[in-house]
Amino acid sequence: MAEVKLNSMETNQKPGVDFDVVIVGAGFAGLYMLHRMHGLGLCACVLEAGSGVGGTWFWNRYPGAQCDVESMEYSYQFSDELQQEWVWTQRYASQPEILRYLNHVADRFDLRRDIQFNTRVLTATFNETAGRWIIETSAGNRVSAQFCIMATGCLSCTNTPNFKGSECFAGSSYHTGNWPHEGVDFTGKRVGVIGTGSSAIQCIPLIAQQASHLFVFQRTPAYTIPAHNGPLDPEVQREIKANYANFRADNKLLPFGANIPYNEVSALATPPKERQCEYEERWVRGGLSFFGAFADLLFSKEANETAAEFFYGKIRETVRDPAIAEKLLPRTVFGCKRLCVDTGYYQTFNRSNVTLVDVSNSPIEEIAEHGLTVKGKEYELDAIVFATGYDAMTGSLLKIDIRGKGGRSLKEAWTEGPRTYLGVAMVGFPNLFTITGPGSPSVLSNMIPSIEQHVEWIADCVFYVRNHGFACIEPTLAAQDAWVNHVNEVANATLLPTCNSWYLGANIPGKPRVFMPYLGFPQYVHKCNDVAAKGYEGFVLN
């Protein structure tokens, strides 16, 4: 096999080369996957649609974009030198700082030489005769590889609802997931933000500070908790770095793979005053630690309601207008939609230049030349921000025409919802791997340890296949069916599937309603390790 390197800067070339491994995407997953392939001495390349590394952190540049996992955890751990040398400045890192970090990683480990930017993968077809994947790109390249690894991300395919008349709007339109790199100045403008999920909750307070008037169009109120973000105490950073290995190991044993202190006590078994104190401590701590307040919050409706009532109290005491406060109260089960982390979100609705428009029962009727209409009332706007989220977990995969054995497409295979074995592989698609795919902890965990665990497992699998003289590996139908059933059983034992969330794909019209992530990081890691230890049990190697 000829080893021909793709030029990372010259995307107009048509090299047409063969690789051992082709990786799609240059975010956290793609960069580490490439690094591991280098370590195995394999000829690998990354194909990336953007003009730089970063994945979701390359595209999501909206005001206030930041991580909801603390920076000392939302980082690689494969290199202790990297862990020790990088200095995070904030408790929760902002998008620019995370992007600087990923650029540093790409340079430090000499990864750019094998990344082709500005290159979107259009098709990936398995050639059964050759036992290789044929990949065609927007740059006109046609490459082949024994293994194709999708590092396309869980939240990278933007969702823009098809509003009537949207093409007629004379003002400026933006999507939080594809924000202009030069930034946007909303000074003196009438701005409408559609959506109140995580991206909206982060950008609304900052847009409100610039806009002459901000209209927030809310369908479903979200649970959001203060980040209490600020400069990262150098002493705290030194203490963690002095014991980083144990810090990481301890976190992997926790339910979400993150440093969320987990209280094994039942909320219902706790006296009301003690329960209130626990909730208050979690609120003051800020961030996602609220999930760990009590063991039964995601399993008992009655326990869950105690958490919801605590949030209601916080909203009512923060938002001065009682009518607005009532509109902001979430009516879904706590945790069944993504818990958001904010800076000054509820306080923003005390501003005189902010109007909350409830569209839960009266949806947006149309977008016209000068604004949009709700219940017959036109809201005049100069700019619209679509904070309408993503086609999560499957969207970025299904945008690519992926075809396995017999020419069957992944879209056909997933007609009734995604079906995988361990979230990494699918029946009928030999040598195709997905990093943090549906059926893995992914979005219900700290994404970086989940990514690293998948990358390391896939790298070991690739080495095993090649080292033992096999050409292909794919799951058995029995193993895949059993895993899908198990994922559903685990989810159905909780309250997580009880509302229309993007975990179920409910935000995308026509998308099958299937709970996609797996709950329980430690159990999942154990299962993956067990499968590998048994010679990749549940897979066929030939």
C-alpha positions in Angstrom: 0.0 0.0 0.0 1.4 3.3 -1.0 1.6 5.9 1.7 0.6 9.2 0.1 -0.1 12.1 2.5 -2.9 14.5 1.9 -1.9 18.1 2.0 -3.8 19.8 4.8 -3.9 23.2 3.1 -4.4 22.4 -0.6 -7.9 21.0 -0.9 -8.1 21.4 -4.7 -5.9 18.3 -5.3 -7.3 15.0 -6.2 -4.8 12.5 -4.7 -6.9 9.4 -5.0 -4.9 7.4 -2.5 -5.2 4.3 -0.3 -5.1 4.4 3.5 -5.2 2.0 6.3 -7.7 4.3 8.1 -9.8 7.2 7.1 -11.3 9.3 9.9 -14.1 11.7 9.4 -14.0 14.8 11.6 -11.3 16.8 13.3 -12.8 17.5 16.7 -11.8 16.0 20.0 -12.5 12.5 18.7 -10.9 12.8 15.3 -7.7 14.3 16.6 -7.1 11.7 19.2 -8.1 8.9 16.8 -5.4 10.2 14.4 -2.9 10.3 17.1 -3.6 6.7 18.1 -3.3 5.6 14.5 0.1 7.3 14.3 1.1 5.4 17.4 0.2 2.1 15.6 2.2 3.0 12.6 -0.8 3.1 10.3 -1.3 5.2 7.3 -4.3 7.4 8.3 -5.9 10.7 7.2 -8.7 12.9 8.6 -11.3 14.5 6.3 -12.7 17.7 7.9 -15.5 19.9 6.5 -14.3 23.0 8.3 -11.2 25.1 7.6 -9.7 24.2 11.0 -9.7 21.7 13.9 -12.2 21.8 16.7 -15.4 20.1 15.6 -18.4 21.5 17.4 -16.0 24.1 19.0 -15.0 25.3 15.6 -18.6 26.0 14.5 -20.3 27.1 17.7 -19.0 30.6 18.2 -22.2 32.3 19.4 -21.9 34.8 22.3 -21.4 33.1 25.6 -20.6 29.7 24.2 -18.9 27.6 26.9 -18.6 24.1 28.2 -20.9 22.8 30.9 -18.2 20.4 32.3 -15.4 21.9 34.3 -12.3 22.6 32.3 -10.0 20.4 34.4 -12.1 17.4 33.3 -13.1 18.5 29.8 -9.7 17.8 28.4 -7.5 14.9 27.2 -5.8 12.6 29.7 -3.9 10.4 27.2 -0.8 12.6 27.7 0.3 13.6 31.2 2.7 16.1 29.7 -0.2 17.8 27.9 -2.3 17.7 31.1 0.5 19.4 33.1 1.6 22.0 30.6 -1.8 23.4 29.6 -3.2 26.1 32.0 -6.9 26.6 32.0 -8.0 30.1 32.9 -11.7 29.5 33.8 -13.7 27.0 35.8 -15.8 26.4 32.7 -13.8 27.0 29.6 -15.2 29.3 26.9 -15.4 28.3 23.2 -12.3 30.4 22.3 -10.2 28.8 25.0 -11.3 25.3 24.0 -10.5 26.0 20.4 -7.0 27.3 21.4 -6.5 24.1 23.3 -7.4 21.9 20.4 -5.2 23.9 18.0 -2.4 23.4 20.5 -3.0 19.7 20.6 -3.0 19.5 16.8 0.4 21.3 16.7 2.0 19.6 19.6 1.3 16.1 18.2 2.0 17.1 14.6 -1.5 16.1 13.4 -2.2 18.7 10.7 0.0 17.0 8.2 -2.7 14.2 7.9 -5.8 16.4 8.0 -7.5 17.7 4.8 -9.6 20.7 5.7 -12.5 22.2 3.7 -13.4 18.7 2.7 -16.9 17.3 3.4 -17.5 13.6 3.0 -20.3 12.9 0.6 -20.3 9.1 0.4 -18.7 6.1 2.0 -19.3 2.8 0.3 -18.0 -0.6 1.3 -16.4 -2.5 -1.6 -17.1 -6.2 -0.7 -14.6 -7.5 -3.2 -11.7 -5.5 -2.0 -12.8 -5.3 1.6 -12.3 -1.6 1.7 -14.3 1.6 2.2 -14.4 4.0 -0.8 -14.9 7.6 0.3 -15.9 10.5 -2.0 -15.6 14.1 -0.9 -16.8 17.6 -1.8 -13.2 18.4 -2.8 -13.4 15.8 -5.6 -11.2 13.3 -3.8 -11.8 9.6 -3.9 -9.9 7.7 -1.2 -10.1 4.2 0.1 -9.3 2.6 3.5 -9.6 -0.7 5.2 -11.2 1.0 8.2 -13.5 4.0 8.2 -14.0 5.8 11.5 -16.8 8.3 12.0 -15.7 11.1 14.4 -18.6 13.3 13.3 -19.8 14.3 16.7 -23.2 14.1 18.5 -24.2 17.7 18.2 -22.9 18.9 14.8 -25.8 18.6 12.4 -27.8 21.9 12.9 -31.6 21.8 12.9 -33.4 24.8 11.4 -37.2 24.3 11.4 -38.9 25.0 8.1 -40.9 28.1 9.1 -43.3 29.5 6.5 -41.9 32.5 4.7 -38.4 32.3 6.2 -36.8 33.0 2.8 -38.7 36.4 2.8 -37.0 37.9 5.9 -35.1 41.0 4.9 -33.0 41.1 8.1 -30.0 38.9 9.1 -30.5 35.3 10.2 -28.1 33.2 12.2 -27.9 29.7 13.7 -26.0 29.2 17.0 -24.5 26.1 15.6 -23.0 27.8 12.6 -22.0 31.2 13.8 -20.1 33.8 11.7 -16.4 33.6 12.7 -16.1 37.4 12.7 -18.8 37.7 15.3 -22.1 39.7 15.2 -22.8 43.1 16.6 -26.5 43.4 17.7 -26.1 47.0 19.0 -29.3 49.0 18.4 -31.1 46.1 16.7 -34.4 44.3 17.4 -33.4 40.7 17.8 -35.5 37.6 18.0 -34.1 34.4 19.5 -36.1 31.3 18.6 -35.5 28.5 21.2 -34.6 28.2 24.9 -32.3 25.3 25.0 -28.6 25.3 26.1 -27.3 27.5 23.3 -30.1 30.1 23.7 -29.7 30.2 27.4 -26.0 31.0 27.0 -26.4 33.6 24.3 -29.6 35.4 25.4 -28.0 37.3 28.4 -25.2 38.7 26.2 -27.5 39.6 23.2 -29.8 41.4 25.6 -26.9 43.6 26.7 -26.5 44.8 23.0 -29.9 44.7 21.4 -32.3 47.6 21.5 -34.9 45.0 22.2 -34.7 41.2 22.5 -37.7 38.9 21.9 -37.3 35.4 23.2 -39.7 32.9 21.5 -40.1 30.0 24.0 -41.8 26.7 23.3 -40.5 24.6 26.2 -38.9 26.2 29.3 -35.7 24.5 30.3 -34.2 23.7 33.7 -31.0 25.8 34.0 -28.7 26.2 36.9 -26.0 28.9 37.5 -22.5 28.1 36.4 -20.9 30.5 38.9 -18.1 30.6 36.4 -15.0 32.6 37.0 -11.2 32.5 37.0 -9.8 29.1 37.9 -8.0 29.2 41.2 -4.3 28.4 40.4 -4.0 26.5 43.7 -7.0 24.3 42.8 -5.4 23.6 39.4 -2.1 22.7 41.1 -3.8 20.4 43.5 -5.6 18.5 40.7 -2.5 18.3 38.6 -0.5 16.9 41.5 -2.9 14.0 41.6 -4.4 14.0 38.1 -4.2 10.2 37.6 -6.3 9.5 40.7 -8.6 12.4 40.0 -9.4 11.0 36.5 -9.7 7.4 37.8 -12.2 8.4 40.5 -14.3 10.3 38.0 -14.6 7.3 35.7 -16.3 5.4 38.5 -19.0 7.9 38.9 -22.3 7.5 36.9 -21.7 10.3 34.4 -17.9 9.8 34.2 -17.5 13.3 35.7 -16.8 14.8 39.1 -20.4 15.1 40.1 -20.6 14.2 43.8 -23.2 11.4 44.0 -25.5 11.2 47.0 -26.8 7.6 47.4 -29.6 8.7 49.7 -33.2 8.9 48.5 -34.8 12.4 48.2 -38.1 11.0 49.5 -36.4 9.4 52.5 -34.7 12.7 53.4 -36.5 15.1 55.8 -37.7 18.2 53.8 -35.3 20.7 55.6 -32.3 18.5 54.9 -33.4 17.9 51.3 -33.7 21.7 50.8 -30.2 22.2 52.2 -28.8 19.6 49.9 -30.4 21.3 46.9 -29.2 24.7 48.1 -25.7 23.4 48.4 -25.8 22.0 44.8 -27.3 25.3 43.5 -24.5 27.3 45.2 -21.9 24.9 43.8 -23.4 25.4 40.4 -23.2 23.3 37.2 -24.3 19.8 36.6 -23.6 18.6 40.2 -27.3 19.0 40.9 -27.8 15.7 39.1 -26.1 13.9 41.9 -28.2 15.5 44.7 -30.2 12.3 45.4 -30.1 8.8 44.1 -33.7 8.6 43.0 -34.2 11.8 41.1 -34.2 10.1 37.7 -36.1 7.0 38.9 -39.0 8.3 41.0 -41.6 10.8 39.8 -42.3 11.9 43.4 -38.6 12.5 44.1 -38.1 14.3 40.8 -41.0 16.7 41.7 -39.1 17.8 44.8 -36.2 18.9 42.6 -38.6 20.6 40.2 -40.3 22.5 43.1 -36.8 23.7 44.2 -36.2 25.1 40.7 -39.6 26.8 40.7 -38.8 28.6 43.9 -35.5 29.9 42.5 -37.1 31.1 39.3 -39.9 32.9 41.2 -37.5 34.6 43.6 -35.2 35.7 40.7 -37.7 36.9 38.1 -39.6 40.0 39.4 -42.7 39.8 37.2 -44.8 36.8 38.5 -46.5 36.3 35.1 -43.1 36.0 33.4 -41.7 33.7 36.1 -44.7 31.4 35.6 -44.0 31.2 31.9 -40.3 30.2 32.6 -41.3 27.3 34.9 -40.3 24.0 33.2 -43.3 21.6 33.0 -41.3 18.5 32.0 -39.6 16.0 34.3 -36.3 17.3 35.7 -33.5 15.7 33.7 -35.5 14.3 30.8 -34.2 17.2 28.7 -30.7 18.5 28.9 -30.0 20.3 32.2 -28.5 23.7 31.2 -25.8 25.8 32.8 -26.1 29.6 32.6 -24.8 33.0 33.6 -27.5 35.4 34.4 -30.3 33.8 32.3 -33.3 34.3 34.6 -32.1 37.8 35.6 -32.2 38.8 31.9 -36.0 38.7 32.0 -35.9 41.5 34.5 -34.6 43.8 31.8 -37.0 46.3 30.2 -35.6 45.5 26.8 -36.5 41.8 26.9 -39.8 40.3 26.0 -40.7 36.6 26.6 -43.1 35.3 24.0 -44.7 32.0 24.8 -45.2 29.9 21.6 -46.0 26.6 23.4 -49.7 26.7 22.4 -49.6 29.2 19.6 -46.6 28.4 17.4 -44.8 30.9 15.2 -47.2 31.3 12.2 -44.8 32.7 9.7 -41.6 34.7 9.1 -42.2 37.8 7.0 -40.1 40.5 5.5 -39.8 42.5 8.6 -40.2 40.0 11.4 -42.4 37.1 12.5 -46.0 36.5 13.5 -47.4 34.7 16.6 -51.2 34.7 17.3 -51.7 37.2 14.6 -49.3 39.7 16.2 -46.2 40.7 14.1 -42.9 41.2 15.9 -40.7 43.5 13.9 -37.1 42.3 13.9 -33.8 43.3 12.4 -32.2 39.9 13.1 -33.3 36.4 14.0 -31.2 33.9 15.9 -32.2 30.3 15.4 -31.2 28.5 18.7 -33.1 25.5 17.5 -30.5 22.8 18.3 -29.3 19.8 16.3 -30.4 16.6 14.7 -28.5 14.9 17.5 -26.4 11.7 17.5 -27.6 10.4 14.1 -27.9 13.6 11.9 -24.2 14.0 11.0 -24.0 10.3 10.1 -27.1 10.2 8.0 -26.1 13.3 6.1 -23.4 11.1 4.5 -24.5 8.5 2.1 -23.1 5.5 3.9 -23.6 2.1 2.2 -22.5 -1.3 3.5 -22.8 -4.8 2.3 -25.2 -5.3 -0.6 -25.3 -1.6 -1.1 -27.7 -1.1 1.8 -27.6 2.4 3.1 -27.3 3.3 6.8 -30.5 5.4 6.4 -32.3 2.2 5.3 -30.8 0.2 8.2 -31.9 2.9 10.7 -35.4 3.4 9.3 -37.0 2.6 12.7 -34.2 4.3 14.6 -30.5 3.7 15.2 -29.3 0.2 15.9 -25.7 -0.4 17.0 -23.6 -2.8 19.0 -22.0 -0.8 21.9 -22.6 2.4 20.0 -19.4 1.7 17.9 -20.4 -0.7 15.1 -23.4 -1.8 13.0 -24.4 -5.1 11.4 -23.8 -5.0 7.6 -21.2 -2.3 7.8 -17.8 -4.1 8.3 -14.8 -2.1 9.5 -17.0 1.0 10.1 -16.8 2.5 13.6 -18.6 5.4 15.2 -17.1 7.3 18.1 -19.8 8.1 20.7 -22.5 6.8 18.5 -26.1 6.0 19.5 -26.2 3.3 22.1 -23.1 4.6 24.1 -23.0 7.0 27.1 -21.9 10.0 24.9 -24.2 12.9 25.7 -25.1 11.4 29.1 -21.5 11.6 30.2 -18.4 13.8 30.2 -17.8 13.6 26.5 -14.0 13.7 26.6 -13.5 10.5 28.7 -16.2 8.9 26.6 -14.4 9.9 23.4 -11.0 8.7 24.7 -12.5 5.3 25.8 -14.0 4.8 22.4 -10.9 5.8 20.6 -8.7 3.5 22.6 -11.2 0.6 22.3 -11.4 1.1 18.5 -7.6 1.4 18.1 -7.1 -1.8 20.1 -9.7 -3.5 17.9 -8.1 -2.3 14.7 -4.7 -3.6 16.0 -6.3 -6.9 16.9 -7.9 -7.4 13.5 -4.7 -6.7 11.6 -2.4 -8.4 14.0 -4.4 -11.6 13.8 -4.6 -11.6 10.0 -8.3 -10.8 9.7 -9.7 -8.5 6.9 -13.0 -7.5 8.4 -15.0 -7.2 11.6 -18.7 -6.5 12.2 -21.2 -7.3 14.9 -23.6 -10.2 14.8 -27.3 -9.5 14.5 -27.9 -11.3 17.8 -25.4 -9.2 19.7 -26.7 -5.9 18.2 -30.3 -6.8 19.0 -29.4 -7.7 22.6 -27.5 -4.5 23.1 -30.3 -2.3 21.6 -32.8 -4.1 23.9 -30.5 -3.5 26.9 -30.1 0.2 26.1 -33.9 0.5 26.0 -34.3 -1.4 29.2 -31.9 0.8 31.1 -33.6 4.0 29.8 -37.1 2.7 30.4 -36.2 2.0 34.1 -35.7 5.8 34.4 -37.7 9.0 33.8 -35.5 10.0 30.9 -37.7 8.9 28.0 -40.8 10.6 29.5 -40.7 13.9 27.5 -40.1 14.9 23.9 -36.4 15.5 24.0 -33.6 15.4 21.5 -32.4 12.3 23.3 -35.3 10.7 21.6 -35.0 12.6 18.4 -38.3 14.3 19.1 -37.1 17.7 17.9 -36.8 16.5 14.3 -40.1 15.9 12.4 -40.4 12.4 11.1 -37.4 11.1 13.1 -38.1 7.7 14.8 -38.6 8.1 18.6 -35.8 6.0 20.1 -33.9 6.8 23.3 -30.3 7.0 21.9 -27.7 7.4 24.6 -26.8 4.8 27.2 -27.1 5.7 30.9 -24.1 4.5 33.0 -20.5 5.2 32.1 -18.8 2.7 34.4 -21.0 -0.2 33.5 -20.6 0.6 29.8 -16.8 0.6 30.1 -16.9 -2.7 31.9 -19.0 -4.2 29.1 -16.7 -2.9 26.4 -13.6 -4.3 28.2 -15.3 -7.6 28.6 -16.2 -7.9 24.9 -12.5 -7.2 24.0 -11.1 -9.6 26.6 -13.3 -12.4 25.1 -11.8 -11.9 21.6 -14.4 -9.4 20.6 -17.4 -11.3 21.6 -20.5 -10.5 19.6 -18.4 -9.7 16.5 -17.6 -11.8 13.4 -14.0 -11.6 12.2 -13.1 -13.0 8.8 
